[in-house]
Amino acid sequence: MKNEEKAKAPFSKRNYYTVADAGWGYFCAIVAPYAVMAVVIIIMGLLSSQISQSMEQMKSGLAFTIISCLFAPVGYCILFFSYNKKTKTSFKAVKLRFNLKIWDFVMCFVVAIICLFGLQYFIGGFNSLLQKGGYELTEIAFPLDNVAYLILAILLMAVLPAVFEELIFRGIILNGLKGKLNDVYAILISAVMFAFAHGSIEQFVYQFALGVVIGWMVVRTGSLLSGMIVHFLNNAMVLIFSYASQQSGSTELSYNAWQWVLSIALVLVACVLIYLIEKFYFKHNNRNLCTNSEEQLSENDQKMLQEKPYPLILWFGIGVAVVLFLINTLTGFGVFNLTA
């Protein structure tokens, strides 16, 4: 009997991630979209010679715009499944539980609205300051001329990122960091990593705040599903409002002192509302992170994970993300032009 158990042991899968997984997951998450983009460009280069069309013409078409929206989701999808297979990690490790309470779903919707309306006005002011400093803001590349394009944009820029970004950043990275850090530090650090991964100074503040809120929801509900829902609702509402703004022909507001006061007030209101949800919903219902007995580690395993030093790959991944962030920021300010 013991021999049979030993024979089966090497094929058993673990139900948790470590800080090393968080490091490898983050580094690969930074590289994966660029790797997919490189493959696509190589294929386009081969096709351009066959169809007598230049690369610039191919990149200016709608087809390339659609394909470019898939760089990150496809890269993350390949990364997630290949990494779990390589490390023999069970899908249960991401804690994608579907047994949320009905009020959890309601809270996901409420939190998404709070984030959008509480932060967007402030982010608009922050972006206006960047513009005044000479920064060239990026626009949604996908056309939002009609409802059909809007639906396609929601699929490509809301559904897919919500699923695959969450599998990486809250599934692998947040859960991996929680093996060494407490919940608060794990949420904050994973949010910083999430913000740097977007590689844009104009997105950094909002993505950090969104990362904190999503991480908090995932920890409090004990399910990655809540993070996916909040992420999807946020991206979808941004696209819907962009579509409505484009259809109405409205222009950006110029921020004066009173508008800055209003934007900061909205941020404070959002923080208060999040605090009230934490105090009167999650804590009132004792909604701490749920763990099944099969996912609990022994005291020796927990001690071993906490005593291990932070892996070099974690620092290297963060370093790569920061370098790319700085390059994109300097490019936005016109210090140098990568497209030249």
C-alpha beads as a LAMMPS data file, in Angstrom:
LAMMPS data file: protein, C-alpha beads

340 atoms
339 bonds

1 atom types
1 bond types

-500.0 500.0 xlo xhi
-500.0 500.0 ylo yhi
-500.0 500.0 zlo zhi

Masses

1 110.0

Atoms # bond

1 1 1 0.000 0.000 0.000
2 1 1 2.816 2.401 0.887
3 1 1 4.584 1.610 -2.388
4 1 1 1.412 2.515 -4.311
5 1 1 1.143 5.843 -2.471
6 1 1 4.786 6.652 -3.246
7 1 1 4.238 5.813 -6.885
8 1 1 1.282 8.171 -7.073
9 1 1 2.921 11.011 -5.128
10 1 1 4.988 12.495 -8.005
11 1 1 1.817 12.886 -10.078
12 1 1 -0.220 14.690 -7.403
13 1 1 -0.967 18.363 -7.984
14 1 1 -0.567 21.147 -5.457
15 1 1 -3.493 23.438 -4.695
16 1 1 -1.558 26.621 -3.898
17 1 1 0.883 29.122 -5.367
18 1 1 4.110 30.374 -3.798
19 1 1 5.947 33.687 -4.039
20 1 1 8.219 32.022 -6.616
21 1 1 5.139 31.355 -8.735
22 1 1 4.190 35.012 -8.337
23 1 1 7.657 36.013 -9.593
24 1 1 7.661 33.700 -12.589
25 1 1 4.030 34.528 -13.345
26 1 1 4.737 38.256 -13.328
27 1 1 7.882 38.088 -15.440
28 1 1 6.168 35.866 -18.013
29 1 1 3.088 38.118 -17.956
30 1 1 5.290 41.078 -18.954
31 1 1 6.976 39.122 -21.753
32 1 1 4.018 37.090 -23.086
33 1 1 2.124 39.901 -24.916
34 1 1 5.335 41.043 -26.623
35 1 1 6.077 37.452 -27.657
36 1 1 2.613 37.093 -29.218
37 1 1 3.024 40.467 -30.938
38 1 1 6.412 39.400 -32.334
39 1 1 4.919 36.214 -33.785
40 1 1 2.070 38.185 -35.397
41 1 1 4.455 40.742 -36.912
42 1 1 6.656 37.977 -38.339
43 1 1 3.601 36.373 -39.941
44 1 1 2.470 39.742 -41.279
45 1 1 5.933 40.330 -42.729
46 1 1 5.737 37.033 -44.591
47 1 1 2.227 37.801 -45.837
48 1 1 3.057 41.336 -46.953
49 1 1 5.483 40.030 -49.552
50 1 1 2.838 37.657 -50.876
51 1 1 -0.060 40.120 -51.152
52 1 1 2.000 43.151 -52.264
53 1 1 0.901 45.227 -49.276
54 1 1 3.220 47.116 -46.956
55 1 1 3.399 46.487 -43.221
56 1 1 2.183 50.040 -42.576
57 1 1 -0.935 49.402 -44.644
58 1 1 -1.638 46.146 -42.848
59 1 1 -1.194 47.755 -39.431
60 1 1 -3.607 50.559 -40.301
61 1 1 -6.448 48.142 -41.032
62 1 1 -9.233 47.076 -38.677
63 1 1 -8.026 43.466 -38.742
64 1 1 -4.734 44.395 -37.077
65 1 1 -6.572 46.519 -34.509
66 1 1 -8.676 43.499 -33.558
67 1 1 -5.628 41.213 -33.480
68 1 1 -3.660 43.695 -31.336
69 1 1 -6.424 43.543 -28.712
70 1 1 -5.683 39.815 -28.428
71 1 1 -1.939 40.104 -27.730
72 1 1 -2.289 40.217 -23.942
73 1 1 -5.272 37.826 -23.488
74 1 1 -3.737 35.174 -25.752
75 1 1 -0.353 35.557 -24.073
76 1 1 -1.904 35.276 -20.607
77 1 1 -4.009 32.293 -21.637
78 1 1 -0.984 30.392 -22.940
79 1 1 1.019 31.420 -19.870
80 1 1 -1.602 30.321 -17.366
81 1 1 -2.300 26.855 -18.729
82 1 1 1.287 26.062 -19.704
83 1 1 2.673 27.248 -16.352
84 1 1 0.170 25.216 -14.346
85 1 1 0.934 22.149 -16.434
86 1 1 4.680 22.664 -16.076
87 1 1 4.510 23.114 -12.295
88 1 1 1.799 20.463 -11.788
89 1 1 -0.494 22.993 -10.127
90 1 1 -4.200 22.316 -9.830
91 1 1 -6.709 24.788 -11.243
92 1 1 -8.099 24.988 -7.687
93 1 1 -5.072 27.102 -6.742
94 1 1 -6.620 30.221 -8.294
95 1 1 -9.687 29.828 -6.023
96 1 1 -12.194 30.386 -8.821
97 1 1 -15.243 29.453 -6.767
98 1 1 -18.730 29.870 -8.201
99 1 1 -20.642 29.590 -4.918
100 1 1 -20.875 33.318 -4.284
101 1 1 -23.895 34.638 -2.447
102 1 1 -26.424 36.717 -4.333
103 1 1 -25.364 39.766 -2.320
104 1 1 -21.757 39.174 -3.347
105 1 1 -22.812 39.633 -6.979
106 1 1 -24.678 42.796 -6.007
107 1 1 -21.578 44.096 -4.223
108 1 1 -19.447 43.409 -7.302
109 1 1 -21.745 45.654 -9.332
110 1 1 -21.843 48.340 -6.622
111 1 1 -18.051 48.346 -6.184
112 1 1 -17.499 48.608 -9.953
113 1 1 -19.781 51.669 -10.103
114 1 1 -18.048 53.238 -7.084
115 1 1 -14.635 52.795 -8.728
116 1 1 -15.757 54.218 -12.048
117 1 1 -17.629 57.291 -10.823
118 1 1 -15.376 57.879 -7.837
119 1 1 -12.095 57.828 -9.741
120 1 1 -12.733 58.669 -13.400
121 1 1 -13.178 62.400 -12.806
122 1 1 -9.913 62.558 -10.862
123 1 1 -8.137 60.498 -13.528
124 1 1 -9.448 62.902 -16.162
125 1 1 -7.798 65.752 -14.281
126 1 1 -4.580 63.797 -13.883
127 1 1 -4.506 63.134 -17.631
128 1 1 -5.129 66.804 -18.362
129 1 1 -2.037 67.636 -16.303
130 1 1 -0.047 65.101 -18.305
131 1 1 -1.227 66.751 -21.520
132 1 1 -0.189 70.162 -20.270
133 1 1 3.221 68.677 -19.519
134 1 1 3.557 67.546 -23.138
135 1 1 2.425 63.947 -22.722
136 1 1 0.532 62.448 -25.667
137 1 1 -2.430 60.514 -24.349
138 1 1 -3.403 57.258 -26.008
139 1 1 -6.931 56.761 -27.250
140 1 1 -9.035 53.629 -27.564
141 1 1 -7.740 52.191 -30.830
142 1 1 -10.900 50.238 -31.508
143 1 1 -13.549 52.124 -33.516
144 1 1 -16.798 52.742 -31.636
145 1 1 -18.860 53.952 -34.572
146 1 1 -21.859 51.694 -33.995
147 1 1 -23.369 49.195 -31.578
148 1 1 -21.821 46.205 -33.382
149 1 1 -18.321 47.609 -32.871
150 1 1 -19.193 48.388 -29.244
151 1 1 -20.230 44.771 -28.612
152 1 1 -17.045 43.496 -30.272
153 1 1 -14.973 45.957 -28.225
154 1 1 -16.614 44.754 -24.998
155 1 1 -15.742 41.176 -25.904
156 1 1 -12.119 41.987 -26.755
157 1 1 -11.414 44.686 -24.163
158 1 1 -13.680 43.735 -21.263
159 1 1 -14.516 40.026 -21.273
160 1 1 -11.133 38.590 -22.274
161 1 1 -8.979 40.875 -20.065
162 1 1 -11.298 40.298 -17.100
163 1 1 -10.818 36.551 -17.371
164 1 1 -7.161 36.166 -18.277
165 1 1 -5.667 39.165 -16.441
166 1 1 -7.387 38.004 -13.270
167 1 1 -6.109 34.450 -13.676
168 1 1 -2.575 35.858 -13.710
169 1 1 -2.596 38.907 -11.429
170 1 1 -5.011 37.806 -8.726
171 1 1 -4.972 34.073 -9.422
172 1 1 -1.227 33.399 -9.509
173 1 1 0.421 36.605 -8.274
174 1 1 -1.879 37.658 -5.413
175 1 1 -2.316 34.096 -4.153
176 1 1 1.426 33.531 -4.495
177 1 1 2.281 36.635 -2.483
178 1 1 -0.202 35.633 0.195
179 1 1 1.963 32.617 0.938
180 1 1 4.592 34.980 2.350
181 1 1 2.778 38.229 3.149
182 1 1 -0.404 39.128 4.973
183 1 1 -3.491 40.025 2.963
184 1 1 -3.002 43.813 3.055
185 1 1 0.598 43.792 1.818
186 1 1 -0.171 41.118 -0.782
187 1 1 -3.060 43.196 -2.153
188 1 1 -1.011 46.421 -2.270
189 1 1 2.078 44.867 -3.864
190 1 1 0.060 42.924 -6.444
191 1 1 -1.799 46.158 -7.281
192 1 1 1.502 47.989 -7.873
193 1 1 2.678 45.130 -10.085
194 1 1 -0.649 45.230 -11.942
195 1 1 -0.313 48.983 -12.544
196 1 1 3.285 48.749 -13.801
197 1 1 2.322 45.878 -16.112
198 1 1 0.057 48.224 -18.074
199 1 1 3.177 50.213 -18.958
200 1 1 1.512 53.606 -19.043
201 1 1 1.728 56.555 -16.666
202 1 1 -1.758 57.679 -17.672
203 1 1 -3.179 54.340 -16.525
204 1 1 -0.996 53.824 -13.464
205 1 1 -3.097 55.586 -10.818
206 1 1 -6.400 54.077 -11.894
207 1 1 -5.007 50.583 -12.451
208 1 1 -3.383 50.666 -9.014
209 1 1 -6.634 51.708 -7.358
210 1 1 -8.566 49.125 -9.371
211 1 1 -5.995 46.473 -8.470
212 1 1 -6.403 47.260 -4.761
213 1 1 -10.200 47.080 -4.944
214 1 1 -10.240 43.877 -7.001
215 1 1 -7.686 42.251 -4.701
216 1 1 -9.772 43.244 -1.685
217 1 1 -12.915 41.761 -3.251
218 1 1 -11.117 38.520 -4.113
219 1 1 -9.748 38.159 -0.580
220 1 1 -13.046 39.038 1.089
221 1 1 -15.258 36.797 -1.048
222 1 1 -12.664 34.020 -1.240
223 1 1 -13.262 33.702 -4.979
224 1 1 -11.452 34.958 -8.075
225 1 1 -14.852 35.178 -9.759
226 1 1 -15.649 38.405 -7.891
227 1 1 -12.472 39.976 -9.289
228 1 1 -13.405 38.931 -12.819
229 1 1 -16.866 40.451 -12.438
230 1 1 -15.608 43.792 -11.101
231 1 1 -12.886 43.907 -13.772
232 1 1 -15.382 43.173 -16.550
233 1 1 -17.963 45.687 -15.335
234 1 1 -15.315 48.406 -15.031
235 1 1 -13.927 47.898 -18.540
236 1 1 -17.383 47.498 -20.080
237 1 1 -18.703 50.702 -18.492
238 1 1 -15.633 52.642 -19.655
239 1 1 -16.275 51.458 -23.223
240 1 1 -19.988 52.240 -23.019
241 1 1 -19.330 55.763 -21.753
242 1 1 -16.672 56.269 -24.432
243 1 1 -19.205 55.164 -27.045
244 1 1 -21.852 57.514 -25.642
245 1 1 -19.361 60.378 -25.505
246 1 1 -18.310 59.761 -29.104
247 1 1 -21.905 59.615 -30.300
248 1 1 -22.843 62.831 -28.496
249 1 1 -19.705 64.624 -29.636
250 1 1 -18.888 65.842 -26.124
251 1 1 -15.436 67.250 -25.458
252 1 1 -13.065 66.927 -22.545
253 1 1 -13.481 69.367 -19.669
254 1 1 -10.718 71.755 -18.717
255 1 1 -10.084 71.488 -14.995
256 1 1 -10.220 74.525 -12.772
257 1 1 -9.752 74.725 -9.011
258 1 1 -13.365 73.862 -8.175
259 1 1 -13.363 70.881 -10.513
260 1 1 -10.250 69.591 -8.769
261 1 1 -12.029 69.981 -5.433
262 1 1 -14.977 68.021 -6.826
263 1 1 -12.754 65.277 -8.233
264 1 1 -10.945 64.855 -4.903
265 1 1 -14.280 64.884 -3.067
266 1 1 -15.527 62.056 -5.301
267 1 1 -12.411 60.035 -4.493
268 1 1 -13.029 60.542 -0.770
269 1 1 -16.681 59.550 -1.151
270 1 1 -15.598 56.383 -2.990
271 1 1 -13.171 55.538 -0.171
272 1 1 -15.896 56.063 2.427
273 1 1 -18.311 53.835 0.529
274 1 1 -15.704 51.087 0.221
275 1 1 -15.028 51.386 3.951
276 1 1 -18.747 51.071 4.730
277 1 1 -19.015 47.950 2.577
278 1 1 -16.011 46.490 4.367
279 1 1 -17.351 47.297 7.821
280 1 1 -21.053 46.554 7.467
281 1 1 -21.108 43.819 4.840
282 1 1 -17.926 41.777 4.830
283 1 1 -16.949 42.118 8.484
284 1 1 -20.563 41.911 9.647
285 1 1 -20.890 38.620 7.815
286 1 1 -17.412 37.478 8.938
287 1 1 -16.381 37.172 5.301
288 1 1 -12.708 36.357 5.632
289 1 1 -10.876 34.375 3.002
290 1 1 -12.454 30.932 2.722
291 1 1 -10.090 28.001 2.464
292 1 1 -10.961 24.357 2.115
293 1 1 -9.135 21.865 4.284
294 1 1 -7.531 20.354 1.196
295 1 1 -5.907 23.728 0.420
296 1 1 -4.524 24.348 3.880
297 1 1 -0.795 23.887 4.259
298 1 1 0.891 22.213 7.168
299 1 1 2.647 24.416 9.708
300 1 1 6.017 23.225 8.421
301 1 1 5.085 24.129 4.834
302 1 1 3.834 27.570 5.901
303 1 1 6.979 28.223 7.912
304 1 1 9.157 27.074 5.028
305 1 1 7.392 29.370 2.540
306 1 1 7.630 32.377 4.859
307 1 1 11.292 31.821 5.658
308 1 1 12.372 31.475 2.035
309 1 1 13.883 34.690 0.613
310 1 1 12.092 36.537 -2.150
311 1 1 13.120 34.868 -5.417
312 1 1 15.353 36.789 -7.796
313 1 1 12.838 36.304 -10.612
314 1 1 10.297 38.408 -8.698
315 1 1 12.666 41.380 -8.503
316 1 1 13.783 40.844 -12.091
317 1 1 10.186 40.823 -13.339
318 1 1 9.392 44.011 -11.443
319 1 1 12.564 45.589 -12.808
320 1 1 11.625 44.729 -16.394
321 1 1 8.137 46.128 -15.881
322 1 1 9.512 49.385 -14.437
323 1 1 11.980 49.793 -17.327
324 1 1 9.228 49.287 -19.914
325 1 1 7.017 51.689 -17.969
326 1 1 9.735 54.363 -18.044
327 1 1 10.374 53.816 -21.766
328 1 1 6.672 54.210 -22.574
329 1 1 6.435 57.266 -20.329
330 1 1 9.427 58.977 -21.942
331 1 1 8.031 58.106 -25.358
332 1 1 4.704 59.701 -24.395
333 1 1 6.526 62.871 -23.399
334 1 1 8.364 62.859 -26.732
335 1 1 11.841 62.298 -25.276
336 1 1 12.405 59.746 -28.015
337 1 1 10.265 58.144 -30.667
338 1 1 10.172 54.362 -30.897
339 1 1 8.233 54.454 -34.180
340 1 1 10.799 56.562 -35.989

Bonds

1 1 1 2
2 1 2 3
3 1 3 4
4 1 4 5
5 1 5 6
6 1 6 7
7 1 7 8
8 1 8 9
9 1 9 10
10 1 10 11
11 1 11 12
12 1 12 13
13 1 13 14
14 1 14 15
15 1 15 16
16 1 16 17
17 1 17 18
18 1 18 19
19 1 19 20
20 1 20 21
21 1 21 22
22 1 22 23
23 1 23 24
24 1 24 25
25 1 25 26
26 1 26 27
27 1 27 28
28 1 28 29
29 1 29 30
30 1 30 31
31 1 31 32
32 1 32 33
33 1 33 34
34 1 34 35
35 1 35 36
36 1 36 37
37 1 37 38
38 1 38 39
39 1 39 40
40 1 40 41
41 1 41 42
42 1 42 43
43 1 43 44
44 1 44 45
45 1 45 46
46 1 46 47
47 1 47 48
48 1 48 49
49 1 49 50
50 1 50 51
51 1 51 52
52 1 52 53
53 1 53 54
54 1 54 55
55 1 55 56
56 1 56 57
57 1 57 58
58 1 58 59
59 1 59 60
60 1 60 61
61 1 61 62
62 1 62 63
63 1 63 64
64 1 64 65
65 1 65 66
66 1 66 67
67 1 67 68
68 1 68 69
69 1 69 70
70 1 70 71
71 1 71 72
72 1 72 73
73 1 73 74
74 1 74 75
75 1 75 76
76 1 76 77
77 1 77 78
78 1 78 79
79 1 79 80
80 1 80 81
81 1 81 82
82 1 82 83
83 1 83 84
84 1 84 85
85 1 85 86
86 1 86 87
87 1 87 88
88 1 88 89
89 1 89 90
90 1 90 91
91 1 91 92
92 1 92 93
93 1 93 94
94 1 94 95
95 1 95 96
96 1 96 97
97 1 97 98
98 1 98 99
99 1 99 100
100 1 100 101
101 1 101 102
102 1 102 103
103 1 103 104
104 1 104 105
105 1 105 106
106 1 106 107
107 1 107 108
108 1 108 109
109 1 109 110
110 1 110 111
111 1 111 112
112 1 112 113
113 1 113 114
114 1 114 115
115 1 115 116
116 1 116 117
117 1 117 118
118 1 118 119
119 1 119 120
120 1 120 121
121 1 121 122
122 1 122 123
123 1 123 124
124 1 124 125
125 1 125 126
126 1 126 127
127 1 127 128
128 1 128 129
129 1 129 130
130 1 130 131
131 1 131 132
132 1 132 133
133 1 133 134
134 1 134 135
135 1 135 136
136 1 136 137
137 1 137 138
138 1 138 139
139 1 139 140
140 1 140 141
141 1 141 142
142 1 142 143
143 1 143 144
144 1 144 145
145 1 145 146
146 1 146 147
147 1 147 148
148 1 148 149
149 1 149 150
150 1 150 151
151 1 151 152
152 1 152 153
153 1 153 154
154 1 154 155
155 1 155 156
156 1 156 157
157 1 157 158
158 1 158 159
159 1 159 160
160 1 160 161
161 1 161 162
162 1 162 163
163 1 163 164
164 1 164 165
165 1 165 166
166 1 166 167
167 1 167 168
168 1 168 169
169 1 169 170
170 1 170 171
171 1 171 172
172 1 172 173
173 1 173 174
174 1 174 175
175 1 175 176
176 1 176 177
177 1 177 178
178 1 178 179
179 1 179 180
180 1 180 181
181 1 181 182
182 1 182 183
183 1 183 184
184 1 184 185
185 1 185 186
186 1 186 187
187 1 187 188
188 1 188 189
189 1 189 190
190 1 190 191
191 1 191 192
192 1 192 193
193 1 193 194
194 1 194 195
195 1 195 196
196 1 196 197
197 1 197 198
198 1 198 199
199 1 199 200
200 1 200 201
201 1 201 202
202 1 202 203
203 1 203 204
204 1 204 205
205 1 205 206
206 1 206 207
207 1 207 208
208 1 208 209
209 1 209 210
210 1 210 211
211 1 211 212
212 1 212 213
213 1 213 214
214 1 214 215
215 1 215 216
216 1 216 217
217 1 217 218
218 1 218 219
219 1 219 220
220 1 220 221
221 1 221 222
222 1 222 223
223 1 223 224
224 1 224 225
225 1 225 226
226 1 226 227
227 1 227 228
228 1 228 229
229 1 229 230
230 1 230 231
231 1 231 232
232 1 232 233
233 1 233 234
234 1 234 235
235 1 235 236
236 1 236 237
237 1 237 238
238 1 238 239
239 1 239 240
240 1 240 241
241 1 241 242
242 1 242 243
243 1 243 244
244 1 244 245
245 1 245 246
246 1 246 247
247 1 247 248
248 1 248 249
249 1 249 250
250 1 250 251
251 1 251 252
252 1 252 253
253 1 253 254
254 1 254 255
255 1 255 256
256 1 256 257
257 1 257 258
258 1 258 259
259 1 259 260
260 1 260 261
261 1 261 262
262 1 262 263
263 1 263 264
264 1 264 265
265 1 265 266
266 1 266 267
267 1 267 268
268 1 268 269
269 1 269 270
270 1 270 271
271 1 271 272
272 1 272 273
273 1 273 274
274 1 274 275
275 1 275 276
276 1 276 277
277 1 277 278
278 1 278 279
279 1 279 280
280 1 280 281
281 1 281 282
282 1 282 283
283 1 283 284
284 1 284 285
285 1 285 286
286 1 286 287
287 1 287 288
288 1 288 289
289 1 289 290
290 1 290 291
291 1 291 292
292 1 292 293
293 1 293 294
294 1 294 295
295 1 295 296
296 1 296 297
297 1 297 298
298 1 298 299
299 1 299 300
300 1 300 301
301 1 301 302
302 1 302 303
303 1 303 304
304 1 304 305
305 1 305 306
306 1 306 307
307 1 307 308
308 1 308 309
309 1 309 310
310 1 310 311
311 1 311 312
312 1 312 313
313 1 313 314
314 1 314 315
315 1 315 316
316 1 316 317
317 1 317 318
318 1 318 319
319 1 319 320
320 1 320 321
321 1 321 322
322 1 322 323
323 1 323 324
324 1 324 325
325 1 325 326
326 1 326 327
327 1 327 328
328 1 328 329
329 1 329 330
330 1 330 331
331 1 331 332
332 1 332 333
333 1 333 334
334 1 334 335
335 1 335 336
336 1 336 337
337 1 337 338
338 1 338 339
339 1 339 340
